[in-house]
Amino acid sequence: MQNLLEELKNTLQSDKRLIIDGKLVKNKIVELALAMDEGLIGLLLTNDAIKKHFFKSVNGVLVFDKVEFQRFVSNKQFLPDSYTAFKNMIGLTTNGEYLTESKEVVLAWPYKDCVLEGGQTKEDQKRKEIFWNETLAPDEVDRLLSPKVLTNFKKYDKDGEQEVIEINDKDNLIIKGNNLLCLSSIAKKYRNKVKLIYIDPPYNTDDDEFKYNDSFTHSTWLTFMKDRLLLAKEFLTHDGFIFIQINDIEYAYLKILCDEIFGRECFKSSICVKMAHLSGPKMAHKEKKIPKVKEHILMYSKNENGSNLNPQYVPVSWDDAFDRYQNFIDKSEDEQNFSKLPIDLADP
């Protein structure tokens, strides 16, 4: 093992793509191996010991065993000065691999491989939703996601409703309808052209105060969101961002789903938004449950390194900032007098 390890290290040193700051980068080695990179494969074949260990002859043809190669490179001995059976990182593992390294660990749920139309009107709440399997019913999926004709146009400006003569790129469009069908209908025109997307999807609260279907089962909700987020990603420019507002009920699963669709490396922030004050009806059952006064906005970029933020700040004077903490700093007259009392440190 040790001789093969040194042979592999010495061989890989000749590929500049695998070296950063003078050190071999394990993640890059694994990435190229899994992609069956021609340059890496050719380099490995130049060494007889490596070729014997990681290549198998099948009917006279050498086949690269990328699974065994990945396992070998990920071994703790590939890290220098290792005195423990574990790598120098903390994380969850499955079959000896960290979840961040495993390509097989993903969020799974029933109907994930399906497309759900997901109607959002009150009438749709009573119907039985149909899941079209992408493999078993490709024609139905194509029919569902094919562009639809937009009708009943109305045009408004500062003077009110105007006659619709034409629709051009300078018009701001509000499209009323099922958002999956609407997005798929305009995807060709706006693909890779949208700089920012903000969505406020159903929260899956089983609450009837909304004017659309907001009582999905958990699996149905995940499929509903997956279909729409995949389309939304296509709309974003290279340096685009998406913001998704959600409450506590589905926040955790939505975060994992977005990590899978946009990439964990594209997660930028989780913004906490105050939505209510601790007063009125919110405090009616404070003895039984903690009042909810905030929601979350998940922020993702289209690409890891292609997006730059330009934060803007509102200047606040010292007096304004000080006033916020006045109630923590001010003391009552009794408290001030108590703090001035002499303290006897002698034993009683």
Secondary structure, DSSP 4 states (H G I P E B T S, - for coil): -HHHHHHHHHHHTT-GGGEETTEE-HHHHHHHHHTT-HHHHHHHTTSHHHHHHHEEEETTEEEE-HHHHHHHHTSGGGSTT--SSS-SS---EETTEETTT-SS-----TTTTEEE----STGGGGSPP-EEETTT-HHHHHHHHS--------EEETTEEE------TTSPP---S-HHHHHHHHHHHHTT-EEEEEE--------TTSSS-----HHHHHHHHHHHHHHHHHHEEEEEEEEEEE-HHHHHHHHHHHHHHH-GGGEEEEEEEE---S-GGGGTTTTTSPPP-EEEEEEEESSSSS-----------HHHHHHHTHHHH---HHHHHHHTS----S--
